[in-house]
């Protein structure tokens, strides 16, 4: 699952703790999201197989 954090929350999120920092989980408004195609390449079942015998 992708996690989006505010830069001010990085240290607290990465700090080892007995309890997970659930209070940092927030909804990211859709107007703050952007998507961009980085690379276009054909993917086949053969290329993504974890149990390839070759």
C-alpha positions as CSV (number, residue, x, y, z in Angstrom):
1,X,0.0,0.0,0.0
2,X,1.3,3.4,-0.9
3,X,1.8,5.8,2.0
4,X,1.8,9.5,1.6
5,X,3.4,11.6,4.4
6,X,3.9,15.2,5.0
7,X,7.7,16.0,5.2
8,X,7.2,17.1,8.8
9,X,6.1,13.5,9.6
10,X,9.0,11.6,8.1
11,X,11.1,11.3,11.3
12,X,8.1,10.2,13.5
13,X,7.0,7.7,10.9
14,X,10.5,6.2,10.6
15,X,11.2,6.2,14.3
16,X,11.1,2.8,15.9
17,X,8.1,2.6,18.3
18,X,6.1,0.0,20.2
19,X,2.9,1.4,18.6
20,X,2.4,2.2,14.9
21,X,1.8,5.9,14.3
22,X,-1.8,5.5,13.1
23,X,-2.4,9.2,13.9
24,X,-0.3,10.1,10.9
25,X,-2.7,8.3,8.5
26,X,-4.8,10.9,6.7
27,X,-6.8,11.1,3.5
28,X,-4.8,12.8,0.7
29,X,-7.1,15.2,-1.1
30,X,-7.4,14.3,-4.8
31,X,-6.3,17.8,-5.8
32,X,-3.0,17.1,-4.2
33,X,-2.4,13.9,-6.3
34,X,-0.8,13.8,-9.7
35,X,0.0,10.8,-12.0
36,X,2.6,10.8,-14.7
37,X,3.6,8.0,-17.1
38,X,7.3,7.4,-16.5
39,X,7.9,4.6,-19.0
40,X,5.7,2.8,-21.4
41,X,6.7,-0.9,-21.9
42,X,4.7,-3.9,-22.7
43,X,4.4,-6.3,-19.8
44,X,3.4,-9.9,-20.3
45,X,2.7,-12.7,-17.9
46,X,6.0,-14.3,-18.8
47,X,7.9,-11.2,-17.7
48,X,6.3,-10.9,-14.3
49,X,6.3,-14.5,-13.3
50,X,7.8,-15.1,-9.9
51,X,8.2,-18.8,-10.6
52,X,10.0,-18.7,-13.9
53,X,12.0,-21.9,-14.4
54,X,14.5,-20.3,-16.7
